[in-house]
């Protein structure tokens, strides 16, 4: 097996011109391989070992190699790595819908300036060497770093929470590791919000969601003020109800997912205990509180009106309650 064959095998059939020349080929050898269709141009200075449609992983390899240091041939010497959603896609695999769409995201050292070929988005950062897993193929940012970049750049708090959820749920990282990565950054939009969410995830609490319920659902829509963290004795022990309005219990599910059957079972047992003593339990999630606060307020208002409470009021002209009025 030649050095070129080893490169193609290690890099999913993709090789750069610099790597091929370093492996002992001459320019005329490359031209001959292209003429024979043993190699096909993928990007400027990058080739793939077939003429068909490249896979996402081959496109990712091509993006990294196209943005590599002019003298880079392997590993950390490439000086380029997958970033953001592309780094997460490389680790997650193709399961998530839409994961293969959009440009390939690549990060290079702050000291370098790269003209990105079409279909590639390049960012520059400090301390790249310490943030990248150079031994993986293609090289990529550590998962916690990539997920944080996605969360910090997300359009809205719910999308940011979704990026954290995917990262932790996929077992590629932990909330604690992401907290450490966030703390190491001098500049981070949404820092306080994301740090609070990560702290909640690490602690198994939902105080951030509880605050969001008050700030986005209850107060702006003039819903009745709930009695919070009410202590109650049940057949299964002492519990604390997140919010109680008359005979209605609102449980705020601050976990980012139901990770075990046992935990889900506890949720339903808690709701059943509430029903035994005549309380109707409603369980709200991040999406309902942070993503759809007006819609959630309108639906809660309908429930509370049946109990004799006054109707909620719109928080603004675009509120669901205003449109329905």
N, C-alpha and C positions, 0 to 999 in steps of 0.2 A: 504493500500500500504506500502510495506516494504521500509527501507532506500535504499536497493539495487535497488528496482524497481524505486525509485525516481532518483537515479544516472543514471541508464540506460536510463530513459526517458529524462533526462537533457543532456545526452552525446551521443545521437543518437545510443544508444544500446551498448556503449563501456564503459568498466570499468577496472580499474587497480586492481591488487592483493592488493596493499596497501589500496585502497579505500574500497574494499570489506571487508577486515579484520577490517577496521575502522568502517564499517557499522554494525559490529557485527557477521560476518561470521567467521567460523574457517577454517583452511586449509582443513580438511576433507569435509566441506560443499562445498568448491570450487571444490574439486575433484569429488564429487558426481554430481554437476551441469554439469561438463564437460562430465562425463560418460553418463548422461542423455541427452546430447546435448542441454541443456538449455543455456550453454555457450560454446564457441569454442575459442581456442587460436588464437590470432591475431598477437601478438608480444610477446617476452619474458616478462612475468609479466603483460600482457594485454589481455583482453578477449572481444569477441563480442557476442551478444545475438542471433546469428543464425549461421548456418553452410555454407551458401552460400557465393558468392563473395561479399566482403565488398564494400560499396560505397566509393567515394573519401572522403566524410566528415568523414566516419568511419575510413578510413586510416589516415586522418589528426588527428582525436582524438587519435588514437592509437599511432601516432608518438609523440604527445605532452605528453601523459601519460607515454610512454616508456622512455622519456627523463626527466621526472619530478624529482624533488628532492625526495630522498628516503623516506622522511617523508611528502611529499606533498599530500594533498587529495582534495583540491579544490581551485579555483581562483588563487590569487597571490601566494598562498603557493605551487602551482605546480612548480614554478620556471622554467617553459619552455613555449614557445609560438610559434605559426607559424610565419615564417619570409619570407621576400622577395616575390617571385612569389606565394608561397603557401598562405601567408597572403592576397595577392590581390585576389587570386582565391576564398578564403573563403568569401570575401566580394562581389566579382563580381557575383558569381554563375557560373554555367557550360557553359555559352553561348559561350565563346571564344574558337575556335578550338585549340586543343592541350593543353588546360589548365590543363587537368588531367594527362598529361604525366610527366615523370621525377620524381625524388625523392621528398619526402615531406621535405620542409625546416623548420628547427626548430632552435630557438635561445635560449640560456641559459646564465646565468650570467657569467661574465669573471672568477669569482672565482671557477667555477665548471668545472670539466672535465667529459665528457660523452662519452662512447663508443657507437656510433650510430649503431643500428640494420640495416640490409640490407634495402635499399629503403628509408633511411632517411639521410639527410645532416644536420649536426649540426654546427652552428657558435656560438662564444662566444662574448659577448659585455659588456661594462660598462653601468651602469644606466638603466638596463633593466626594473626595476619596473616602472619607469616613462614613458617608451616608449610603454608599452603594454596595450591593452584594455582587462583587466582581466575578465570583466563581460560578454564578448562575448563567444560563444561556437563554435569551440574551441578558447581559448585565442589566440590573435594575435597582432602583432605589429600594431600600428596606421597606417592607410593607407598611409599617407604622408611619414612616416619612411620607410615602406616596398617598396613603389614606388621609393624612393630615392636609397635604396639599390640596386634595380633592375637596375635603370638608371646608377648608379656608377659602377656596375659590368658588364654592357653591353659591347658586342664586337662591338665597333664602335659608332660614334656619332648619326647616324640615329636610331639605336636601343635604345639609351639613350633617344632621343627625343620621340620615340614611347612609352616608359614607362611613361614619363611625360604626353603625350597625353592621354593615357588610364586613368591615375589617375585623371586628371582634367576633361576630357570629361565625365567620369562616375559619376561626382558630389560627389565623396567620399572625396575630398579635394580641395584646391585651390592653385593657383600658389604662393600666398603670404604665406600660411602655409608651403608649401614645401621650399620656400626661407628661412623661419625661421629655419626649421629643418636643412637645409644645412648649415646655418650660425653657428649652434650650434656644428657642427662637426669639430674636430681639424684636422682630416685627411680625405681628400676627393679627389680622382682622378677625373679629369675633372671638378673640382670645378668652374673655371672661365667660361667655356663653358656653364655648366648647369645653373649657376647663371644668365648668360646673357640671356639664353633661357627663364628661368622663369620670368625674369624681362620683357622681351618682351611680354610674355603671359599676365602678370599682367597689362601691360600698353596698350596692344592692338596694338603694333607696330611690325615691322619685321626687325629691324636693324641688328640683328644677321644673318638673311637669306640674307640680302643685302650684308653684308660683305662676307658671304660664297659664294655668286654668283661671286663676284670679285675675291676671293681668290682661288676658286676651278674650276670655269667655264671660266670666261672671261680671266683673266691674264695668266693662264698656257697654254691656247690654242690659245693665240694671237687673240682673237676675238676683233672687234672694241671696243674702249673704249666708254661706254655709257654715255650719258648726264643724270645725276642722279637728282631725285626729281625735275623734270621740272614742273614749275607752268603752269597750263592751265585753261582757262575759258571754261566751257561747258554749255549746256542747263540746267543742273541740279546744276550748281555752280562751284566754284573753286576746282580743284583737283590737286594733285601732282603725276606725273608719276614716278614710281620707277626708270625706266631706258628707255632711248629713243636712238635708233640707226637709224639715218636717218628717214625713215617712219615707223620704227618698234617700238612698245612699248612692253617692258617686265615688266609685273607686278609680283612682288614677294609676293606670298601669305604666309605670315609668321604665320597666324593662324594655329593651329594644326588641325583644322577641321572647317567645315561650320556648326556652331551651330544653326543658325536660317535661315528660309526661307527668312526673310527680309535681312539678311546680304548677302546671296547668290544672291538675287535680285539686291542689290547694286553693286555687282561685275559685273554682266552682264550688268547693266546700264552703268557702267564705261567703259566697253569694247565697248558697242554700241556707246557711245559718241565719243570714239576714232575713230571708223569706219566712223562716220559722217564727220569727218574732214580729212579723208584719211589716218588714221593711222591703221596699222594692229597690234592688241594686242595679245600677247602670255602670258599666266599666268603659272608661275612655282611654284612648291610646294617644301616642304622640301625633299621629296624623290627624286625629279629630280635634285635638287641642291647638296644635301649632299650625297644622296645614289647613284646617277648615274651621276656624273658631266661630265664624258667623253662622255657618250651617249647623254646627253643634249647638250653639246657643238657641237657635230657632227650634231645634228638635227638643232640647231640654225644656224650653218654654212651653211647648205643647203638653209635655208630661206634667209640668208643675201647674199649669192652668187647670188640669183635671183635679188637682189637689186643692184648688181654690186660691192659688197664688196669682198675682197680677201678671199680665203678659210682659215679656221682655221688650226692650226698645232698641231701635237700630243704633249701631255705633257710628253710622255715617250714611251718606247718600247711596253708596254702593253696597251697603250691607244687605244680606239676604232678607233680613226682616223688613227693610225698607222696600225692597222690590216686591215682597209678598203682600205688603199692606195695600 
